[in-house]
Every structure is written in structure tokens, then in C-alpha cells.
Amino acid sequence: MYPVNEIFYSLQGEGFNTGTPSVFIRLSGCNLRCAFCDTDHQNHIMMSAPNIVEEVMRYPGAPLIVLTGGEPALHIDDALIKALKLTGKTIAIETNGTLPLPDGIDWVTLSPKTSFPGGTTQPCVITSCDELKVVYTGQDLSQYDRFKTKHRFLQPCYVDDPEQRLTGLQATVKAVLENPTWRLSLQTHRTIGIK
């Protein structure tokens, strides 16, 4: 059984797969405590792997499943990945990298939280990924040099205040221009008003 916060169909709003129709499986619980987290970890229902697959298949045309959280690596296992593989969809995960992952995941988005409260207490054990997506708040980017990846994204930290949001965006654009091995990632789902 898995603590499912929600399963929903939308467009991937950030990173390499931006714009891709996706079924999101948001799991509750995390081993870090980031101030900007948008998940209500108390809100979940326990679901079996077959129940999760049944819900995912309500969207047969979606090419991508995104395991997210919280930290999905706290809960996923070989049985769930094997069940999701039967859907024929690509399986992606968004992880903070502090826990090992089961085999069979097709796309790993690593988003280390080492520069945020809670993040420094648990180092990344994952050092290779498909994309590295860093929430940028002005930290030294050299700390991410050790990660092996084809795609590096900097994403401004979302805040409610429009002036602070613009300041963060401008700082992130400047950082990408000064460090051209990185690309800008925006939370387009927030911009266009979708989940």
C-alpha cells in the first residue's frame, strides 16, 4: 500500500519534459523539510499498486507518469514500478536524491535540496540522473558539479510576493547567463494556471 496524496492529469510544467501530457502520482511524506514545499503531507489515502494503475489508466493517451511528492523514494518499490510498467507509459520520478531508487524508472529528475533548511542533514546518494533541476536562491553552483547528467536546469524559487518572485527570476536568469551549461526552467503550470 502506498500513501497517495493525489493522482491527476495535467501538463508537466517544468524541466526537460515541460508541456508533456502526464499523469502525476503525488505521494505524501518527505525526509526533508523545505519551506517552499507545496504538498500537504497529512492528506493522503492508502492505495494498492493495482488501484494506482487503474487510476493512471483513466488517461490512456498520456505518455508520461510522474512520481512526485514529497519524496516518492520513501514509498516506491519494485512492485509498484513493475505494475506501472504494464501501462506502457514512460515512468519519471522527481526526487531529492537522498534515497536509492528501484530499477525500471525511465527518467530521473534529481532536485537536490542541500542549500535549504533540512537538506544539509541528508546528502544525495544519487549522483547520476537524466536531468538535474535546482531551485535557485543564489547558492554556489559548483556544489552540483559532481552530478553526472545531460541536462542542468536552474529554476527560480516560487514565492507568493510578485516583487520577490521577479527578483528571484532575474537572479536566476543572470546565473544561467553566467553559467551557460545550465538552462532556465520555469514553473509554467503556475503561469498558465493549471495544476
C-alpha positions in Angstrom: 0.0 0.0 0.0 1.2 3.5 -0.9 0.3 6.9 0.7 -1.2 8.7 -2.3 -1.8 12.4 -1.9 -3.3 12.7 -5.3 -3.3 11.4 -8.8 -4.1 13.9 -11.6 -3.7 14.5 -15.3 -2.0 17.7 -16.5 1.0 19.0 -18.4 4.5 18.7 -17.0 5.1 22.3 -16.0 8.9 22.4 -15.5 12.2 20.9 -16.6 13.1 18.9 -19.7 9.6 17.5 -20.2 7.7 20.8 -20.0 4.5 20.7 -21.9 4.2 16.8 -22.0 0.8 15.4 -21.0 1.4 13.5 -17.8 -0.3 11.5 -15.1 1.1 12.7 -11.8 1.2 10.4 -8.8 1.9 12.6 -5.8 2.9 10.6 -2.7 2.8 12.0 0.8 5.7 12.2 3.1 9.3 13.6 2.9 12.5 13.1 4.7 13.3 16.9 4.3 11.5 20.0 5.4 11.8 22.7 2.7 9.9 26.0 3.4 8.7 26.2 -0.2 7.1 22.7 -0.3 3.6 22.7 -1.8 2.5 19.2 -0.6 0.1 18.7 2.3 1.7 15.5 3.7 -1.1 14.8 6.1 -3.6 14.5 3.2 -3.4 11.0 1.6 -5.2 7.7 1.1 -3.6 4.3 1.1 -3.7 2.7 -2.4 -2.5 -0.6 -3.7 -0.4 -0.9 -6.9 -3.4 -2.2 -8.9 -5.6 0.6 -7.7 -2.9 3.2 -8.7 -2.6 1.6 -12.1 -6.4 1.6 -12.6 -6.4 5.3 -11.8 -3.5 6.0 -14.1 -5.3 4.2 -17.0 -8.1 6.7 -16.8 -5.8 8.7 -19.0 -4.7 6.1 -21.6 -3.2 8.7 -24.0 -0.8 10.3 -21.6 2.7 9.2 -22.5 4.3 10.0 -19.1 3.8 9.0 -15.5 5.5 11.4 -13.0 6.1 10.1 -9.5 6.4 13.1 -7.2 5.9 14.2 -3.7 7.1 14.9 -1.1 9.8 12.4 -1.6 8.4 9.4 -3.6 11.5 7.3 -3.0 10.3 6.9 0.6 7.5 4.7 -0.7 8.0 3.3 -4.2 9.3 -0.2 -4.7 9.9 -2.8 -7.3 6.3 -4.0 -7.2 4.9 -0.5 -7.9 7.4 0.1 -10.8 6.6 -3.3 -12.3 2.9 -2.6 -12.1 3.3 0.9 -13.7 5.5 -0.6 -16.5 2.5 -2.6 -17.6 0.8 0.6 -18.7 3.3 1.1 -21.5 3.9 4.7 -20.3 7.3 6.2 -19.6 7.9 6.4 -15.8 9.6 9.5 -14.5 10.5 10.5 -10.9 11.2 13.8 -9.2 13.5 13.1 -6.2 15.7 14.9 -3.8 18.2 12.1 -4.3 18.7 11.2 -0.7 17.4 7.6 -1.1 18.2 4.9 -3.6 15.6 4.2 -6.4 14.2 0.9 -7.6 15.1 -0.3 -11.1 12.9 0.3 -14.0 12.4 4.1 -13.8 12.9 5.6 -17.2 13.6 9.3 -16.4 15.2 10.6 -13.2 14.8 14.3 -12.3 17.2 15.0 -9.4 16.4 18.1 -7.4 18.9 18.2 -4.5 17.9 20.4 -1.6 21.4 20.8 0.0 21.1 24.6 0.3 17.7 24.6 2.0 16.7 24.0 5.7 16.6 20.3 6.2 18.6 19.5 3.1 22.0 19.5 4.6 21.3 16.8 7.1 20.8 14.1 4.3 23.3 14.1 1.5 22.5 12.9 -2.0 23.2 9.2 -2.6 22.1 9.6 -6.3 24.9 11.2 -8.3 23.7 10.4 -11.9 20.4 11.4 -13.4 18.6 12.4 -16.6 18.1 15.9 -15.5 19.4 18.0 -12.6 16.8 20.6 -11.6 18.0 23.0 -9.0 15.7 25.6 -7.2 18.0 28.6 -7.3 18.2 31.0 -4.4 21.7 32.4 -5.0 23.7 29.3 -3.9 27.1 28.4 -5.3 26.5 26.2 -8.4 29.9 24.5 -8.1 28.4 22.2 -5.5 26.4 20.5 -8.3 29.5 19.8 -10.5 29.7 16.2 -9.0 26.4 15.2 -10.5 26.5 13.3 -13.9 23.7 14.5 -16.1 22.9 15.6 -19.7 20.6 18.4 -18.7 21.1 21.0 -16.0 18.2 23.4 -15.1 18.0 26.3 -12.7 14.6 27.2 -11.5 13.7 30.3 -9.5 12.2 29.6 -6.1 8.5 30.3 -6.3 7.2 32.8 -3.7 3.8 34.5 -3.4 5.1 38.0 -3.4 5.3 39.3 -7.0 8.2 41.6 -6.4 10.3 38.9 -4.7 9.3 36.5 -7.5 10.6 38.9 -10.1 13.8 39.4 -8.2 14.3 35.7 -8.0 13.6 35.2 -11.7 16.1 38.0 -12.6 18.8 36.4 -10.4 18.2 33.0 -11.9 18.4 34.4 -15.5 21.7 36.1 -14.6 23.0 32.9 -13.1 22.2 31.0 -16.3 23.8 33.6 -18.5 26.9 33.4 -16.3 26.9 29.6 -16.3 25.8 28.5 -19.8 26.0 24.8 -19.0 22.7 25.4 -17.2 19.3 26.2 -18.7 16.3 28.1 -17.3 13.3 26.2 -16.0 10.1 28.0 -15.2 7.1 26.6 -13.4 4.9 27.1 -16.5 1.9 25.4 -14.8 1.7 28.3 -12.4 2.0 30.9 -15.2 -0.9 29.4 -17.2 -3.0 28.5 -14.1 -3.1 24.7 -14.3 -2.2 22.1 -11.7 
